[in-house]
Amino acid sequence: MKRCSKCILTEYTPNIAFNEEGNCNYCESHQPIGGTENEKQLLEVLDKYRRNDGKYECIVPISGGRDSSAVLLKMVKDYNMKVLAVSYDNPYSPPETQANVRNATRILGVDLVVLKPKREIHQRIFKHNFNAWLKKPRLGVLPMMCAGCKLLVWEILKVAKKHKVELIVDGLNRFEDTSYKKALLGMDIGSQWESTYKQIFFGVIKEMIRNPRYLNPAYLPTLANSYLFGDFYALGSRLFFKKIKSLDLFYYVKWDEKELLSRIQSEIDWTYPAGAPSTWRWDCRVAYLKDLIYLHYLGITEKDDFYSKMIREGVISREEALKRIDRENRYPQAIVKELFAEAEIPVGRCEFLFHEAHS
C-alpha cells in the first residue's frame, strides 16, 4: 500500500494525488494551522464574561476524554473562570469516561450537570442509521451513525440558557479537522469546519437521497435536530441562541499533547482503559466502528489524518506517526462485535470489516 512520502496518507485516501517526489496534494495544499497562540485575544474574550455575583461564567462540555478534561482543568486553574461542567451519559462509552468526569469536577470543585438520553433515542438512531448504511455503504454519510451524539449540542445550549450562561468553551483543535471526510462530500479539503456547515449539510442531504432508508419518518425530526444543532457553529445554534458564544480553547492556545496528558493525569486523576489503542477517541465504541470501516475501505483512520497534520506542522516525525498508527489502528474486535449485538445486527453482515480491502 503506497503512502505519501511526506505524511502518512494512503493511495486510497479520497481525491489524493502524488507528485514526482511522492508527496500528496493534501501536503502540497496544506496551509499552516496558525492562530493557536493568541492567548491575549482569549483573555479579552473571557474578560467579557466574568461576573461579580458568583454565578457561572462559562460552560465546559466534558466527555471524560483527554481534550475536554484538559479544557476544564485549564479554564478553572489557568483562567480562574467560574465553570459549570456539562457531561453526557453516552450509552456507548466505557465506565472510565464518567469516572474521569466525576474525578475532575470533584477535584476542581466544579458543579456538574449530567445529560441522559431519553427513550433510548441514541441507541435507536445508531441502529437505524447503521442498518441504512449497511444497505448501501457510502463513506460520506458514515458519520450519521453519530447523529445521537449531535443531539447533545441542543441540550447544552438549553442548559446555558437556563443558567443564563453566555459562553461555552469546547476542546476541538485544528488537527482534528479531518480533511478526507470533506473530500468524501465533494468539499475543498482545506476548508475549515466552522465556515462550511451549509456544504456539509447539503452534502449529507444529497447522500441521504441516494439511500432512502435513512428517510424513516419516525427519525426525521431527530435527524433534522442533529444537523440544525450538530455543533455550536451550526445554523440552528446560531439562529436560536444568538446571545450564546462558543469558542474552542485550542484555537487560541497551543495544543500540546504531552503537556495536557501530563497535567490531566497528575492534577485530576485522569485515566483511560488499559486495552484502548490510543489516548484519543477511546471514549466511544462507535468511534472504534467508524475507524474500522475507514480502515477497511481507505487504509486510514482519523488518526492517520490527525498525525499527517501534525507532521506537516512539524509537531511529530513521519517515523513516529507510522509507529503510532501501527499500534493505534488496531481495534478490539470483541468490543465492536458487542456493539453489533446491542444493535441486533448479525456479526455476519459485518464480517467483511475484519478483513483488509482498501478499495
Summary of the structure (lengths in Angstrom):
residues: 359
radius of gyration: 20.1
end to end distance: 11.2
largest distance: 63.2
contacts: 1137
relative contact order: 0.16
helix: 53%
strand: 8%
